[in-house]
Amino acid sequence: MRRLAAGEVRQRVGDALNLVGLSDLAERYPRQLSGGQQQRIAIARSVVLEPRILMFDEPLSNLDFKLRVTMRNELRDLQRRLGKTAIYVTHDQSEALALSDRIVVMSNGRIEQIGSPREIYERPANAFVADFIGNSNLLDAAVIAVGSDAITVRTDRGLMLRAASTAHGIGDRVVVMIRPEQVRLAPSRDPVGENAMRVRVKETTYLGQDLHLRVVNGEQALTVMAQGSALRNLKVGDEVDAAVAVCDVLLLPA
């Protein structure tokens, strides 16, 4: 369609197929390819045009989990080899974190935050970003005390926490964010550190390498990721000590 010479067409098609690792399947029809191979061919059809920018619109959404992870790594490698800017649209938070140098989080056509994957995950701008990227405990709370290097908040369910922030005054409404992996569990005989509390296991979800727990302290529920072989044997009804470092308690706008 671009009226290129036959020799150049052959070269560019060959280069594109080599780039996606499918030069040995050049003579096959689409119906003879697997889902992952068809996805690579779709990329080759774009690359062969030598665009300045590559646009991906949820290209891995119809693949199974293992193939999606494999293709995600291949896309990242391909983008680095091409050295071209790629805009990648996705609702999959793990894809966004794994592929991006820079993330734009949008809601209803509005940009909520722009930043590196680490900035977006560790320092979300608001509760929407915290909830959309990764798993979070988001707790409605009010500031009840302000110190020189930290403030104390009480959640609406009665949990008292200290946070490393001085940007709020007494009475301010905030949303407390705590990532599940930042809640540290320990046997009661061990010291647990800052923001210590006693919790009871209300629900367990076994996910292979991870054990996700729903625990309660009084009326306040928290999601926790259990780490360590001893903790992976926790069951519903067990009580255990928990703690959250002051620096891991992030306060977001109410």
C-alpha positions as CSV (number, residue, x, y, z in Angstrom):
1,M,0.0,0.0,0.0
2,R,3.0,2.3,0.5
3,R,4.3,1.5,-2.9
4,L,7.7,0.4,-1.7
5,A,10.0,-1.7,-3.9
6,A,9.6,-5.4,-3.5
7,G,13.2,-5.8,-2.2
8,E,12.6,-3.3,0.6
9,V,9.3,-4.9,1.5
10,R,11.0,-8.3,1.9
11,Q,13.8,-6.8,4.0
12,R,11.5,-4.9,6.3
13,V,9.1,-7.8,6.7
14,G,12.1,-10.1,7.5
15,D,13.5,-7.6,10.0
16,A,10.1,-7.3,11.7
17,L,9.7,-11.0,12.0
18,N,13.2,-11.4,13.3
19,L,12.5,-8.7,15.9
20,V,9.5,-10.6,17.3
21,G,11.2,-14.0,16.9
22,L,8.9,-15.5,14.3
23,S,11.0,-15.6,11.1
24,D,10.7,-19.4,11.0
25,L,6.9,-19.1,10.8
26,A,6.8,-16.6,7.9
27,E,4.9,-18.9,5.6
28,R,2.1,-19.8,8.0
29,Y,-1.5,-18.5,8.0
30,P,-2.9,-16.7,11.0
31,R,-5.1,-19.7,11.9
32,Q,-2.0,-21.8,12.2
33,L,-0.5,-19.6,15.0
34,S,-1.0,-19.7,18.7
35,G,-2.5,-16.7,20.6
36,G,0.9,-15.5,21.7
37,Q,2.3,-15.8,18.2
38,Q,-0.7,-13.9,16.8
39,Q,0.0,-11.2,19.3
40,R,3.6,-10.9,18.2
41,I,2.5,-10.7,14.6
42,A,0.2,-7.8,15.5
43,I,3.3,-6.0,17.0
44,A,5.3,-6.8,13.8
45,R,2.6,-5.3,11.6
46,S,3.1,-2.0,13.6
47,V,6.9,-2.2,13.8
48,V,7.3,-2.8,10.0
49,L,5.9,0.7,9.4
50,E,8.7,2.2,11.4
51,P,6.5,4.5,13.5
52,R,8.0,7.2,15.8
53,I,5.6,6.1,18.6
54,L,4.1,2.7,19.3
55,M,0.5,2.7,20.8
56,F,-0.7,-0.4,22.7
57,D,-4.3,-0.6,23.8
58,E,-4.6,-3.5,26.3
59,P,-2.7,-5.9,23.9
60,L,-2.5,-8.8,26.4
61,S,-6.0,-8.8,27.8
62,N,-7.1,-11.9,25.9
63,L,-4.2,-14.1,26.9
64,D,-3.9,-16.6,29.7
65,F,-1.9,-15.6,32.8
66,K,1.4,-17.3,32.0
67,L,1.4,-16.2,28.4
68,R,0.5,-12.6,29.5
69,V,3.6,-12.5,31.8
70,T,5.8,-13.9,29.1
71,M,4.5,-11.4,26.5
72,R,4.8,-8.6,29.0
73,N,8.5,-9.3,29.4
74,E,9.0,-9.6,25.6
75,L,7.2,-6.3,25.0
76,R,9.5,-4.5,27.5
77,D,12.6,-6.1,25.8
78,L,11.3,-5.1,22.4
79,Q,10.7,-1.5,23.4
80,R,14.2,-1.2,24.7
81,R,15.7,-2.8,21.5
82,L,13.7,-0.4,19.3
83,G,14.5,2.6,21.4
84,K,11.1,4.1,20.6
85,T,8.5,5.7,22.8
86,A,5.6,3.4,23.6
87,I,2.2,4.4,25.0
88,Y,0.6,1.5,26.7
89,V,-3.0,1.6,27.9
90,T,-4.0,-1.0,30.5
91,H,-6.2,-1.7,33.5
92,D,-3.8,-4.3,34.8
93,Q,-1.8,-2.7,37.6
94,S,1.0,-5.3,37.4
95,E,1.5,-4.6,33.7
96,A,1.6,-0.9,34.4
97,L,4.3,-1.3,37.1
98,A,6.3,-3.8,35.2
99,L,6.4,-2.1,31.8
100,S,6.5,1.6,32.5
101,D,9.2,4.2,33.0
102,R,6.4,6.7,33.6
103,I,2.8,6.1,34.6
104,V,-0.3,8.3,34.0
105,V,-3.2,7.3,36.2
106,M,-6.5,8.6,34.8
107,S,-10.1,8.5,36.0
108,N,-13.1,9.7,34.0
109,G,-10.8,11.5,31.6
110,R,-8.9,13.3,34.4
111,I,-5.3,12.8,35.2
112,E,-5.0,11.9,38.9
113,Q,-1.2,11.5,39.0
114,I,1.9,11.2,36.9
115,G,5.1,9.6,38.1
116,S,7.5,6.7,38.1
117,P,6.1,3.2,39.1
118,R,7.8,3.6,42.5
119,E,6.3,7.1,43.1
120,I,2.8,5.9,42.1
121,Y,2.9,2.9,44.3
122,E,4.7,4.2,47.4
123,R,3.4,7.8,47.3
124,P,0.0,7.9,45.6
125,A,-1.5,11.4,45.3
126,N,-5.0,10.4,46.5
127,A,-7.2,7.5,47.5
128,F,-8.2,6.7,44.0
129,V,-4.6,6.1,42.9
130,A,-3.9,4.2,46.1
131,D,-6.8,1.9,45.5
132,F,-6.3,1.5,41.7
133,I,-2.5,0.7,41.9
134,G,-1.9,-2.2,44.2
135,N,-3.8,-3.4,47.2
136,S,-4.3,-0.9,50.0
137,N,-6.0,-0.5,53.4
138,L,-7.8,2.8,53.1
139,L,-9.2,3.9,56.4
140,D,-11.3,7.1,57.1
141,A,-9.8,8.9,60.0
142,A,-9.4,12.2,61.8
143,V,-6.2,13.9,63.3
144,I,-6.3,14.0,67.1
145,A,-2.7,15.1,67.9
146,V,0.2,16.9,66.2
147,G,3.8,16.4,67.3
148,S,7.1,17.8,66.0
149,D,7.8,14.8,63.7
150,A,4.6,12.8,63.6
151,I,0.8,13.1,64.1
152,T,-1.7,10.8,65.6
153,V,-4.9,9.8,63.9
154,R,-8.0,7.8,65.0
155,T,-9.8,5.9,62.4
156,D,-13.6,6.0,62.3
157,R,-13.5,2.4,63.6
158,G,-11.4,3.4,66.7
159,L,-7.8,2.4,65.7
160,M,-5.1,4.8,66.8
161,L,-2.1,5.2,64.5
162,R,0.9,7.5,64.3
163,A,2.0,8.8,60.9
164,A,5.2,10.6,59.8
165,S,3.4,13.8,58.6
166,T,3.1,17.3,59.9
167,A,1.0,18.7,57.1
168,H,-2.3,18.4,59.0
169,G,-4.0,20.0,62.0
170,I,-6.1,18.7,64.8
171,G,-9.6,17.8,63.5
172,D,-8.6,17.4,59.9
173,R,-10.2,14.5,58.0
174,V,-7.8,12.2,56.2
175,V,-7.7,8.8,54.5
176,V,-5.0,6.5,56.0
177,M,-3.3,4.3,53.5
178,I,-1.4,1.1,54.6
179,R,-0.2,-1.5,52.1
180,P,-0.9,-5.1,53.2
181,E,2.8,-6.0,53.0
182,Q,3.7,-3.2,55.4
183,V,1.7,-4.7,58.3
184,R,4.3,-6.8,60.1
185,L,3.0,-9.8,62.1
186,A,5.0,-11.5,64.9
187,P,4.5,-14.0,67.7
188,S,3.5,-12.3,70.9
189,R,6.9,-13.1,72.6
190,D,8.7,-10.9,70.0
191,P,8.8,-7.1,70.0
192,V,6.8,-5.7,67.2
193,G,7.7,-2.0,67.1
194,E,5.7,1.1,66.1
195,N,1.9,1.3,65.9
196,A,1.7,-2.1,67.8
197,M,-1.7,-3.7,68.1
198,R,-3.2,-7.1,68.8
199,V,-5.3,-8.6,66.0
200,R,-7.5,-11.6,65.4
201,V,-7.5,-13.5,62.1
202,K,-11.0,-13.3,60.6
203,E,-10.3,-14.7,57.1
204,T,-7.4,-16.4,55.3
205,T,-6.8,-16.7,51.5
206,Y,-4.1,-19.1,50.3
207,L,-2.4,-17.9,47.1
208,G,0.5,-20.2,46.9
209,Q,3.5,-18.1,47.7
210,D,1.4,-15.6,49.7
211,L,-1.1,-15.9,52.5
212,H,-3.5,-13.0,52.5
213,L,-5.3,-12.4,55.8
214,R,-8.2,-10.3,56.9
215,V,-7.6,-9.3,60.6
216,V,-9.5,-7.2,63.0
217,N,-8.5,-5.0,65.9
218,G,-11.7,-4.1,67.7
219,E,-13.9,-2.9,65.0
220,Q,-11.1,-2.0,62.5
221,A,-10.4,-4.6,59.8
222,L,-7.1,-4.7,57.9
223,T,-5.8,-6.8,55.0
224,V,-2.4,-8.3,55.7
225,M,0.1,-10.3,53.6
226,A,1.6,-12.9,55.9
227,Q,5.4,-13.5,55.4
228,G,7.5,-16.2,57.0
229,S,6.8,-20.0,57.4
230,A,5.5,-19.7,60.9
231,L,2.9,-17.1,60.0
232,R,1.7,-19.1,56.9
233,N,0.0,-21.6,59.3
234,L,-2.3,-19.0,60.8
235,K,-5.9,-19.9,60.8
236,V,-9.2,-18.1,61.5
237,G,-9.6,-17.2,65.1
238,D,-5.8,-17.0,65.9
239,E,-4.6,-13.9,67.6
240,V,-1.2,-12.4,66.8
241,D,0.7,-9.1,67.4
242,A,1.0,-6.7,64.5
243,A,2.8,-3.4,63.9
244,V,3.2,-0.8,61.2
245,A,6.2,1.5,60.9
246,V,5.3,5.2,61.3
247,C,6.9,6.0,57.9
248,D,4.6,3.4,56.2
249,V,1.4,5.1,57.4
250,L,0.5,7.5,54.6
251,L,-2.2,10.2,54.9
252,L,-4.2,11.1,51.8
253,P,-6.8,13.9,51.3
254,A,-10.2,12.9,52.6
